[in-house]
Amino acid sequence: ERVRDAARKIVKRLNITGPVNIQFVAKGTDVMCIECNVRASRSFPFVSKTMGVDYIEAATKAIVGEDTSDMNLPTLDTTDRPKGYVGVKAPMFSFTRLRGSDPVLGVEMASTGEVACFGASTEEAFLKALLSTGFQMPKKNIMVSVQGDLQDDFTHCAWQLHEIGYVLHATKKTAEILKKNRVPCKVVSYPTEEGTAEEPNASDMIKNDEICLVINIPTHNSKKLEDNYQMRRTAMDFGVPLLTNMNLVKMFSNAVYKHKKEKLTGLEAKTLFEHYEAESEGDAWTKPSEFH
């Protein structure tokens, strides 16, 4: 509600008519505006298709003073659109082409492409979007290395992955906390350490195609900077899927858990045109002769 109220005030104060891209940062109950651009963002067409509204036409009409009352436009308070499905947009990156770059994300824009998918639930739409970027669903072994101050958040994710049959291979400190919390895992040595039969080297396991997914989540408190970098970079160089964000890992573990336990269907993504062909007029927000 505070974001909606701030957006209204900003647009009114700046006297904006047409597309505007506002970025907010929220922490706890504090909400701050960090950027406001009078332009259409890359999310504009995604939101248009998801909500069944031709926002470009609406913006053009508004700019030239034409009436838009017949367009069934949603407002900032609209909560029931879309209905019956969820849209998720996933970024795509070019780290594999940027030799030596560190594939970890900050606040700056790093994606070089995006793909959007619809699903019957958030989990289904998320997995479809993720798979459509070229992400390969892990089959068995997952390597995990998570900064200590995130371990409480990560423990539940780790347990979910273990519950559905994945074998977790954790670096030493991560393994200590997982075992303390009774999450089974196997210990691996850091990339800069000599591997042994009991504790194989993390980078060697990735290179030898023994790992299907790498979860490496650093923070500003991380001390193993070189080890973390080598795990992330090796994953990129050898085509192993990589997750580096805690919220993303939570969403992934929840979605995969639900997929395995409840057998989510429809993870084979269809094109937008195939979706339109299967959609009845009653399901659509627009008439066949309108934007679709």
Phi and psi in degrees as GROMACS dihedral restraints (atoms count N, CA, C in turn):
[ dihedral_restraints ]
;  ai    aj    ak    al  type     phi  dphi    fc
    3     4     5     6     1   -68.5    20    10
    4     5     6     7     1   -35.3    20    10
    6     7     8     9     1   -66.2    20    10
    7     8     9    10     1   -44.5    20    10
    9    10    11    12     1   -60.7    20    10
   10    11    12    13     1   -45.7    20    10
   12    13    14    15     1   -63.1    20    10
   13    14    15    16     1   -42.2    20    10
   15    16    17    18     1   -64.9    20    10
   16    17    18    19     1   -40.3    20    10
   18    19    20    21     1   -62.2    20    10
   19    20    21    22     1   -43.5    20    10
   21    22    23    24     1   -59.8    20    10
   22    23    24    25     1   -45.2    20    10
   24    25    26    27     1   -66.6    20    10
   25    26    27    28     1   -39.9    20    10
   27    28    29    30     1   -64.0    20    10
   28    29    30    31     1   -48.0    20    10
   30    31    32    33     1   -63.4    20    10
   31    32    33    34     1   -40.9    20    10
   33    34    35    36     1   -68.0    20    10
   34    35    36    37     1   -43.3    20    10
   36    37    38    39     1   -66.9    20    10
   37    38    39    40     1   -36.6    20    10
   39    40    41    42     1   -88.6    20    10
   40    41    42    43     1    -2.1    20    10
   42    43    44    45     1    56.0    20    10
   43    44    45    46     1    51.2    20    10
   45    46    47    48     1   -93.3    20    10
   46    47    48    49     1   131.8    20    10
   48    49    50    51     1  -125.0    20    10
   49    50    51    52     1   119.7    20    10
   51    52    53    54     1   116.1    20    10
   52    53    54    55     1  -168.8    20    10
   54    55    56    57     1   -65.2    20    10
   55    56    57    58     1   141.5    20    10
   57    58    59    60     1  -146.0    20    10
   58    59    60    61     1   137.3    20    10
   60    61    62    63     1  -111.1    20    10
   61    62    63    64     1   111.2    20    10
   63    64    65    66     1  -113.7    20    10
   64    65    66    67     1   130.8    20    10
   66    67    68    69     1  -112.6    20    10
   67    68    69    70     1   128.6    20    10
   69    70    71    72     1  -114.4    20    10
   70    71    72    73     1   152.1    20    10
   72    73    74    75     1  -121.4    20    10
   73    74    75    76     1   132.7    20    10
   75    76    77    78     1  -124.6    20    10
   76    77    78    79     1   135.8    20    10
   78    79    80    81     1  -140.5    20    10
   79    80    81    82     1   114.6    20    10
   81    82    83    84     1    64.4    20    10
   82    83    84    85     1  -124.3    20    10
   84    85    86    87     1   -97.8    20    10
   85    86    87    88     1     0.4    20    10
   87    88    89    90     1   -87.3    20    10
   88    89    90    91     1   132.3    20    10
   90    91    92    93     1  -128.0    20    10
   91    92    93    94     1   127.2    20    10
   93    94    95    96     1  -130.1    20    10
   94    95    96    97     1   141.7    20    10
   96    97    98    99     1   -87.5    20    10
   97    98    99   100     1   125.0    20    10
   99   100   101   102     1  -107.9    20    10
  100   101   102   103     1   -13.3    20    10
  102   103   104   105     1  -162.9    20    10
  103   104   105   106     1   142.5    20    10
  105   106   107   108     1  -143.3    20    10
  106   107   108   109     1   115.5    20    10
  108   109   110   111     1  -121.7    20    10
  109   110   111   112     1   131.3    20    10
  111   112   113   114     1   -84.5    20    10
  112   113   114   115     1    78.7    20    10
  114   115   116   117     1  -163.2    20    10
  115   116   117   118     1   167.1    20    10
  117   118   119   120     1   -86.7    20    10
  118   119   120   121     1   132.2    20    10
  120   121   122   123     1   -86.6    20    10
  121   122   123   124     1   174.8    20    10
  123   124   125   126     1   -69.3    20    10
  124   125   126   127     1   -14.6    20    10
  126   127   128   129     1   -81.3    20    10
  127   128   129   130     1   -12.5    20    10
  129   130   131   132     1   -57.3    20    10
  130   131   132   133     1   -53.8    20    10
  132   133   134   135     1   -65.8    20    10
  133   134   135   136     1   -32.5    20    10
  135   136   137   138     1   -63.5    20    10
  136   137   138   139     1   -46.6    20    10
  138   139   140   141     1   -65.7    20    10
  139   140   141   142     1   -37.6    20    10
  141   142   143   144     1   -58.9    20    10
  142   143   144   145     1   -48.8    20    10
  144   145   146   147     1   -69.5    20    10
  145   146   147   148     1   -38.0    20    10
  147   148   149   150     1   -67.1    20    10
  148   149   150   151     1   -39.4    20    10
  150   151   152   153     1   -96.3    20    10
  151   152   153   154     1    -2.3    20    10
  153   154   155   156     1    68.3    20    10
  154   155   156   157     1    39.8    20    10
  156   157   158   159     1  -132.1    20    10
  157   158   159   160     1   135.3    20    10
  159   160   161   162     1   -87.0    20    10
  160   161   162   163     1    87.2    20    10
  162   163   164   165     1   -66.9    20    10
  163   164   165   166     1   -29.1    20    10
  165   166   167   168     1   -64.8    20    10
  166   167   168   169     1   -44.1    20    10
  168   169   170   171     1   -63.3    20    10
  169   170   171   172     1   -43.1    20    10
  171   172   173   174     1   -62.6    20    10
  172   173   174   175     1   -43.5    20    10
  174   175   176   177     1   -64.7    20    10
  175   176   177   178     1   -40.7    20    10
  177   178   179   180     1   -63.7    20    10
  178   179   180   181     1   -43.9    20    10
  180   181   182   183     1   -62.2    20    10
  181   182   183   184     1   -42.9    20    10
  183   184   185   186     1   -64.3    20    10
  184   185   186   187     1   -39.9    20    10
  186   187   188   189     1   -63.6    20    10
  187   188   189   190     1   -38.3    20    10
  189   190   191   192     1   -94.4    20    10
  190   191   192   193     1     6.4    20    10
  192   193   194   195     1    82.7    20    10
  193   194   195   196     1    17.7    20    10
  195   196   197   198     1   -83.3    20    10
  196   197   198   199     1   155.9    20    10
  198   199   200   201     1   -74.6    20    10
  199   200   201   202     1   136.9    20    10
  201   202   203   204     1  -119.6    20    10
  202   203   204   205     1    13.2    20    10
  204   205   206   207     1   -66.1    20    10
  205   206   207   208     1   -20.2    20    10
  207   208   209   210     1   -91.4    20    10
  208   209   210   211     1     6.3    20    10
  210   211   212   213     1   -96.7    20    10
  211   212   213   214     1     0.8    20    10
  213   214   215   216     1    52.6    20    10
  214   215   216   217     1    49.8    20    10
  216   217   218   219     1   -78.6    20    10
  217   218   219   220     1   138.2    20    10
  219   220   221   222     1   -74.0    20    10
  220   221   222   223     1   158.6    20    10
  222   223   224   225     1  -110.1    20    10
  223   224   225   226     1  -179.5    20    10
  225   226   227   228     1   -63.0    20    10
  226   227   228   229     1   -22.3    20    10
  228   229   230   231     1   -95.7    20    10
  229   230   231   232     1    -0.7    20    10
  231   232   233   234     1   -69.0    20    10
  232   233   234   235     1   127.7    20    10
  234   235   236   237     1  -122.1    20    10
  235   236   237   238     1    -4.9    20    10
  237   238   239   240     1  -107.0    20    10
  238   239   240   241     1    21.0    20    10
  240   241   242   243     1  -131.7    20    10
  241   242   243   244     1   128.6    20    10
  243   244   245   246     1   -74.4    20    10
  244   245   246   247     1   164.5    20    10
  246   247   248   249     1  -121.0    20    10
  247   248   249   250     1   125.1    20    10
  249   250   251   252     1    93.3    20    10
  250   251   252   253     1    -4.6    20    10
  252   253   254   255     1  -156.8    20    10
  253   254   255   256     1   167.6    20    10
  255   256   257   258     1  -128.4    20    10
  256   257   258   259     1   143.1    20    10
  258   259   260   261     1  -109.3    20    10
  259   260   261   262     1   133.3    20    10
  261   262   263   264     1  -129.3    20    10
  262   263   264   265     1   132.0    20    10
  264   265   266   267     1  -110.3    20    10
  265   266   267   268     1   125.2    20    10
  267   268   269   270     1  -114.1    20    10
  268   269   270   271     1   138.8    20    10
  270   271   272   273     1   -80.8    20    10
  271   272   273   274     1   157.8    20    10
  273   274   275   276     1  -122.9    20    10
  274   275   276   277     1   145.6    20    10
  276   277   278   279     1  -125.2    20    10
  277   278   279   280     1   164.8    20    10
  279   280   281   282     1  -118.7    20    10
  280   281   282   283     1    29.8    20    10
  282   283   284   285     1   -62.1    20    10
  283   284   285   286     1   -30.0    20    10
  285   286   287   288     1   -65.1    20    10
  286   287   288   289     1   -26.7    20    10
  288   289   290   291     1   -89.6    20    10
  289   290   291   292     1   -15.9    20    10
  291   292   293   294     1   -98.7    20    10
  292   293   294   295     1    85.8    20    10
  294   295   296   297     1   -58.5    20    10
  295   296   297   298     1   127.6    20    10
  297   298   299   300     1    85.4    20    10
  298   299   300   301     1    -9.3    20    10
  300   301   302   303     1   -71.1    20    10
  301   302   303   304     1   153.0    20    10
  303   304   305   306     1   -90.0    20    10
  304   305   306   307     1   112.8    20    10
  306   307   308   309     1   -79.4    20    10
  307   308   309   310     1    60.9    20    10
  309   310   311   312     1  -126.8    20    10
  310   311   312   313     1   144.6    20    10
  312   313   314   315     1   -98.8    20    10
  313   314   315   316     1   145.1    20    10
  315   316   317   318     1  -120.1    20    10
  316   317   318   319     1  -152.0    20    10
  318   319   320   321     1   -84.1    20    10
  319   320   321   322     1   -15.4    20    10
  321   322   323   324     1   -78.7    20    10
  322   323   324   325     1   157.3    20    10
  324   325   326   327     1   -71.2    20    10
  325   326   327   328     1   121.2    20    10
  327   328   329   330     1  -122.1    20    10
  328   329   330   331     1   -12.6    20    10
  330   331   332   333     1   -74.4    20    10
  331   332   333   334     1   147.1    20    10
  333   334   335   336     1  -115.1    20    10
  334   335   336   337     1     8.5    20    10
  336   337   338   339     1  -176.3    20    10
  337   338   339   340     1   169.5    20    10
  339   340   341   342     1  -147.4    20    10
  340   341   342   343     1   156.3    20    10
  342   343   344   345     1  -139.6    20    10
  343   344   345   346     1   139.2    20    10
  345   346   347   348     1  -121.1    20    10
  346   347   348   349     1   143.4    20    10
  348   349   350   351     1  -138.8    20    10
  349   350   351   352     1   152.2    20    10
  351   352   353   354     1  -103.4    20    10
  352   353   354   355     1   149.9    20    10
  354   355   356   357     1  -151.4    20    10
  355   356   357   358     1   163.0    20    10
  357   358   359   360     1   -69.6    20    10
  358   359   360   361     1   -22.0    20    10
  360   361   362   363     1  -141.2    20    10
  361   362   363   364     1   169.5    20    10
  363   364   365   366     1   -60.7    20    10
  364   365   366   367     1   -42.7    20    10
  366   367   368   369     1   -63.5    20    10
  367   368   369   370     1   -43.5    20    10
  369   370   371   372     1   -65.6    20    10
  370   371   372   373     1   -46.4    20    10
  372   373   374   375     1   -62.9    20    10
  373   374   375   376     1   -39.4    20    10
  375   376   377   378     1   -62.0    20    10
  376   377   378   379     1   -49.2    20    10
  378   379   380   381     1   -65.6    20    10
  379   380   381   382     1   -38.7    20    10
  381   382   383   384     1   -62.9    20    10
  382   383   384   385     1   -43.8    20    10
  384   385   386   387     1   -64.8    20    10
  385   386   387   388     1   -42.7    20    10
  387   388   389   390     1   -62.7    20    10
  388   389   390   391     1   -45.9    20    10
  390   391   392   393     1   -65.7    20    10
  391   392   393   394     1   -31.6    20    10
  393   394   395   396     1   -71.2    20    10
  394   395   396   397     1   -17.5    20    10
  396   397   398   399     1   -80.9    20    10
  397   398   399   400     1    -6.3    20    10
  399   400   401   402     1   103.7    20    10
  400   401   402   403     1     2.2    20    10
  402   403   404   405     1   -63.5    20    10
  403   404   405   406     1   131.7    20    10
  405   406   407   408     1   -98.2    20    10
  406   407   408   409     1   125.0    20    10
  408   409   410   411     1   -64.6    20    10
  409   410   411   412     1   128.1    20    10
  411   412   413   414     1   -63.3    20    10
  412   413   414   415     1   144.5    20    10
  414   415   416   417     1   -95.6    20    10
  415   416   417   418     1   -43.0    20    10
  417   418   419   420     1  -142.6    20    10
  418   419   420   421     1   -66.3    20    10
  420   421   422   423     1   -94.2    20    10
  421   422   423   424     1   130.5    20    10
  423   424   425   426     1  -124.0    20    10
  424   425   426   427     1   128.7    20    10
  426   427   428   429     1   -96.2    20    10
  427   428   429   430     1   132.0    20    10
  429   430   431   432     1  -128.0    20    10
  430   431   432   433     1   137.8    20    10
  432   433   434   435     1  -149.3    20    10
  433   434   435   436     1   107.1    20    10
  435   436   437   438     1  -126.1    20    10
  436   437   438   439     1   135.5    20    10
  438   439   440   441     1   -57.1    20    10
  439   440   441   442     1   142.0    20    10
  441   442   443   444     1   -53.6    20    10
  442   443   444   445     1   -39.6    20    10
  444   445   446   447     1   -74.7    20    10
  445   446   447   448     1    -2.1    20    10
  447   448   449   450     1  -108.3    20    10
  448   449   450   451     1     0.7    20    10
  450   451   452   453     1   -63.1    20    10
  451   452   453   454     1   -36.3    20    10
  453   454   455   456     1   -62.3    20    10
  454   455   456   457     1   -41.7    20    10
  456   457   458   459     1   -66.5    20    10
  457   458   459   460     1   -37.3    20    10
  459   460   461   462     1   -77.9    20    10
  460   461   462   463     1   -26.2    20    10
  462   463   464   465     1   -56.1    20    10
  463   464   465   466     1   -43.2    20    10
  465   466   467   468     1   -63.9    20    10
  466   467   468   469     1   -40.4    20    10
  468   469   470   471     1   -62.0    20    10
  469   470   471   472     1   -44.1    20    10
  471   472   473   474     1   -61.8    20    10
  472   473   474   475     1   -41.1    20    10
  474   475   476   477     1   -65.4    20    10
  475   476   477   478     1   -40.5    20    10
  477   478   479   480     1   -60.2    20    10
  478   479   480   481     1   -45.1    20    10
  480   481   482   483     1   -64.6    20    10
  481   482   483   484     1   -39.7    20    10
  483   484   485   486     1   -64.4    20    10
  484   485   486   487     1   -41.5    20    10
  486   487   488   489     1   -60.4    20    10
  487   488   489   490     1   -32.5    20    10
  489   490   491   492     1   -97.6    20    10
  490   491   492   493     1    15.2    20    10
  492   493   494   495     1   104.3    20    10
  493   494   495   496     1     0.8    20    10
  495   496   497   498     1   -79.1    20    10
  496   497   498   499     1   144.8    20    10
  498   499   500   501     1   -98.6    20    10
  499   500   501   502     1   121.2    20    10
  501   502   503   504     1   -93.4    20    10
  502   503   504   505     1   130.1    20    10
  504   505   506   507     1  -114.7    20    10
  505   506   507   508     1   110.6    20    10
  507   508   509   510     1  -114.3    20    10
  508   509   510   511     1   144.3    20    10
  510   511   512   513     1   -67.2    20    10
  511   512   513   514     1   163.4    20    10
  513   514   515   516     1   -53.2    20    10
  514   515   516   517     1   -52.7    20    10
  516   517   518   519     1   -69.2    20    10
  517   518   519   520     1   -36.3    20    10
  519   520   521   522     1   -65.2    20    10
  520   521   522   523     1   -41.0    20    10
  522   523   524   525     1   -62.5    20    10
  523   524   525   526     1   -38.9    20    10
  525   526   527   528     1   -58.7    20    10
  526   527   528   529     1   -45.2    20    10
  528   529   530   531     1   -72.3    20    10
  529   530   531   532     1   -39.2    20    10
  531   532   533   534     1   -62.4    20    10
  532   533   534   535     1   -44.1    20    10
  534   535   536   537     1   -66.8    20    10
  535   536   537   538     1   -36.4    20    10
  537   538   539   540     1   -61.2    20    10
  538   539   540   541     1   -34.8    20    10
  540   541   542   543     1   -92.1    20    10
  541   542   543   544     1    12.9    20    10
  543   544   545   546     1    63.4    20    10
  544   545   546   547     1    36.8    20    10
  546   547   548   549     1  -104.3    20    10
  547   548   549   550     1   113.2    20    10
  549   550   551   552     1   -61.5    20    10
  550   551   552   553     1   137.9    20    10
  552   553   554   555     1  -160.4    20    10
  553   554   555   556     1   164.2    20    10
  555   556   557   558     1  -109.4    20    10
  556   557   558   559     1   143.1    20    10
  558   559   560   561     1   -89.7    20    10
  559   560   561   562     1   137.0    20    10
  561   562   563   564     1  -123.7    20    10
  562   563   564   565     1   152.6    20    10
  564   565   566   567     1   -84.7    20    10
  565   566   567   568     1   158.4    20    10
  567   568   569   570     1   -68.3    20    10
  568   569   570   571     1   156.7    20    10
  570   571   572   573     1   -56.2    20    10
  571   572   573   574     1   -31.9    20    10
  573   574   575   576     1   -86.7    20    10
  574   575   576   577     1     1.7    20    10
  576   577   578   579     1  -105.1    20    10
  577   578   579   580     1   159.5    20    10
  579   580   581   582     1   -77.7    20    10
  580   581   582   583     1   127.8    20    10
  582   583   584   585     1   -78.5    20    10
  583   584   585   586     1   155.9    20    10
  585   586   587   588     1  -129.6    20    10
  586   587   588   589     1   174.3    20    10
  588   589   590   591     1   -63.5    20    10
  589   590   591   592     1   -35.9    20    10
  591   592   593   594     1   -79.8    20    10
  592   593   594   595     1   -34.6    20    10
  594   595   596   597     1  -129.9    20    10
  595   596   597   598     1    82.8    20    10
  597   598   599   600     1   -64.5    20    10
  598   599   600   601     1   156.3    20    10
  600   601   602   603     1   -70.0    20    10
  601   602   603   604     1   133.5    20    10
  603   604   605   606     1   -60.0    20    10
  604   605   606   607     1   -46.8    20    10
  606   607   608   609     1   -65.3    20    10
  607   608   609   610     1   -38.5    20    10
  609   610   611   612     1   -62.9    20    10
  610   611   612   613     1   -38.7    20    10
  612   613   614   615     1   -64.5    20    10
  613   614   615   616     1   -39.1    20    10
  615   616   617   618     1   -66.8    20    10
  616   617   618   619     1   -44.8    20    10
  618   619   620   621     1   -63.4    20    10
  619   620   621   622     1   -33.9    20    10
  621   622   623   624     1   -86.2    20    10
  622   623   624   625     1    12.4    20    10
  624   625   626   627     1    62.5    20    10
  625   626   627   628     1    32.6    20    10
  627   628   629   630     1   -95.6    20    10
  628   629   630   631     1    -9.5    20    10
  630   631   632   633     1  -117.3    20    10
  631   632   633   634     1   133.8    20    10
  633   634   635   636     1   -98.5    20    10
  634   635   636   637     1   -19.1    20    10
  636   637   638   639     1  -155.3    20    10
  637   638   639   640     1   137.9    20    10
  639   640   641   642     1  -113.7    20    10
  640   641   642   643     1   124.7    20    10
  642   643   644   645     1  -111.4    20    10
  643   644   645   646     1   109.3    20    10
  645   646   647   648     1  -129.9    20    10
  646   647   648   649     1   109.7    20    10
  648   649   650   651     1  -121.8    20    10
  649   650   651   652     1    98.2    20    10
  651   652   653   654     1   -89.2    20    10
  652   653   654   655     1   166.1    20    10
  654   655   656   657     1  -136.4    20    10
  655   656   657   658     1  -178.6    20    10
  657   658   659   660     1   -67.5    20    10
  658   659   660   661     1   -12.1    20    10
  660   661   662   663     1   -90.5    20    10
  661   662   663   664     1    -3.3    20    10
  663   664   665   666     1   -62.8    20    10
  664   665   666   667     1   136.6    20    10
  666   667   668   669     1  -103.6    20    10
  667   668   669   670     1   -28.9    20    10
  669   670   671   672     1   -87.1    20    10
  670   671   672   673     1    60.4    20    10
  672   673   674   675     1   -63.7    20    10
  673   674   675   676     1   -46.6    20    10
  675   676   677   678     1   -66.8    20    10
  676   677   678   679     1   -41.9    20    10
  678   679   680   681     1   -62.5    20    10
  679   680   681   682     1   -44.7    20    10
  681   682   683   684     1   -62.4    20    10
  682   683   684   685     1   -44.4    20    10
  684   685   686   687     1   -60.8    20    10
  685   686   687   688     1   -44.7    20    10
  687   688   689   690     1   -63.7    20    10
  688   689   690   691     1   -38.2    20    10
  690   691   692   693     1   -64.2    20    10
  691   692   693   694     1   -45.6    20    10
  693   694   695   696     1   -65.7    20    10
  694   695   696   697     1   -46.4    20    10
  696   697   698   699     1   -66.6    20    10
  697   698   699   700     1   -40.5    20    10
  699   700   701   702     1   -63.5    20    10
  700   701   702   703     1   -39.6    20    10
  702   703   704   705     1   -59.5    20    10
  703   704   705   706     1   -44.1    20    10
  705   706   707   708     1   -63.3    20    10
  706   707   708   709     1   -47.3    20    10
  708   709   710   711     1   -66.3    20    10
  709   710   711   712     1   -25.8    20    10
  711   712   713   714     1  -110.5    20    10
  712   713   714   715     1    16.9    20    10
  714   715   716   717     1    67.0    20    10
  715   716   717   718     1    30.7    20    10
  717   718   719   720     1   -98.2    20    10
  718   719   720   721     1   129.0    20    10
  720   721   722   723     1   -54.3    20    10
  721   722   723   724     1   143.1    20    10
  723   724   725   726     1  -134.0    20    10
  724   725   726   727     1   132.3    20    10
  726   727   728   729     1  -120.9    20    10
  727   728   729   730     1   129.7    20    10
  729   730   731   732     1  -127.4    20    10
  730   731   732   733     1    11.0    20    10
  732   733   734   735     1  -126.1    20    10
  733   734   735   736     1   132.3    20    10
  735   736   737   738     1   -64.0    20    10
  736   737   738   739     1   -43.4    20    10
  738   739   740   741     1   -63.5    20    10
  739   740   741   742     1   -37.5    20    10
  741   742   743   744     1   -66.2    20    10
  742   743   744   745     1   -41.1    20    10
  744   745   746   747     1   -63.6    20    10
  745   746   747   748     1   -40.0    20    10
  747   748   749   750     1   -61.6    20    10
  748   749   750   751     1   -45.6    20    10
  750   751   752   753     1   -64.7    20    10
  751   752   753   754     1   -40.7    20    10
  753   754   755   756     1   -64.8    20    10
  754   755   756   757     1   -47.7    20    10
  756   757   758   759     1   -64.8    20    10
  757   758   759   760     1   -39.4    20    10
  759   760   761   762     1   -64.5    20    10
  760   761   762   763     1   -43.8    20    10
  762   763   764   765     1   -67.3    20    10
  763   764   765   766     1   -44.1    20    10
  765   766   767   768     1   -67.6    20    10
  766   767   768   769     1   -39.0    20    10
  768   769   770   771     1   -60.8    20    10
  769   770   771   772     1   -46.0    20    10
  771   772   773   774     1   -66.4    20    10
  772   773   774   775     1   -37.3    20    10
  774   775   776   777     1   -63.3    20    10
  775   776   777   778     1   -44.4    20    10
  777   778   779   780     1   -72.3    20    10
  778   779   780   781     1   -39.8    20    10
  780   781   782   783     1   -80.5    20    10
  781   782   783   784     1   -39.9    20    10
  783   784   785   786     1  -107.6    20    10
  784   785   786   787     1     0.5    20    10
  786   787   788   789     1    55.0    20    10
  787   788   789   790     1    66.2    20    10
  789   790   791   792     1   -57.2    20    10
  790   791   792   793     1   137.6    20    10
  792   793   794   795     1  -108.7    20    10
  793   794   795   796     1   166.4    20    10
  795   796   797   798     1    78.9    20    10
  796   797   798   799     1    24.8    20    10
  798   799   800   801     1   -79.9    20    10
  799   800   801   802     1    -6.4    20    10
  801   802   803   804     1   -80.1    20    10
  802   803   804   805     1   109.8    20    10
  804   805   806   807     1   -70.4    20    10
  805   806   807   808     1   137.0    20    10
  807   808   809   810     1  -104.8    20    10
  808   809   810   811     1   158.4    20    10
  810   811   812   813     1   -72.6    20    10
  811   812   813   814     1   164.0    20    10
  813   814   815   816     1   -60.7    20    10
  814   815   816   817     1   -36.3    20    10
  816   817   818   819     1   -67.8    20    10
  817   818   819   820     1   -37.4    20    10
  819   820   821   822     1   -65.4    20    10
  820   821   822   823     1   -37.5    20    10
  822   823   824   825     1   -63.3    20    10
  823   824   825   826     1   -43.0    20    10
  825   826   827   828     1   -65.1    20    10
  826   827   828   829     1   -38.4    20    10
  828   829   830   831     1   -63.8    20    10
  829   830   831   832     1   -35.3    20    10
  831   832   833   834     1   -84.7    20    10
  832   833   834   835     1   -12.2    20    10
  834   835   836   837     1   -83.1    20    10
  835   836   837   838     1   133.9    20    10
  837   838   839   840     1   -83.8    20    10
  838   839   840   841     1   163.0    20    10
  840   841   842   843     1   -62.4    20    10
  841   842   843   844     1   -30.9    20    10
  843   844   845   846     1   -69.3    20    10
  844   845   846   847     1   -26.0    20    10
  846   847   848   849     1   -80.2    20    10
  847   848   849   850     1   -25.7    20    10
  849   850   851   852     1   -84.2    20    10
  850   851   852   853     1   148.7    20    10
  852   853   854   855     1   -84.1    20    10
  853   854   855   856     1   -15.7    20    10
  855   856   857   858     1  -121.1    20    10
  856   857   858   859     1   160.7    20    10
  858   859   860   861     1   -81.1    20    10
  859   860   861   862     1   155.8    20    10
  861   862   863   864     1   -55.3    20    10
  862   863   864   865     1   -28.7    20    10
  864   865   866   867     1   -84.5    20    10
  865   866   867   868     1    -8.5    20    10
  867   868   869   870     1   -98.2    20    10
  868   869   870   871     1  -176.3    20    10
  870   871   872   873     1   -51.9    20    10
  871   872   873   874     1   131.0    20    10
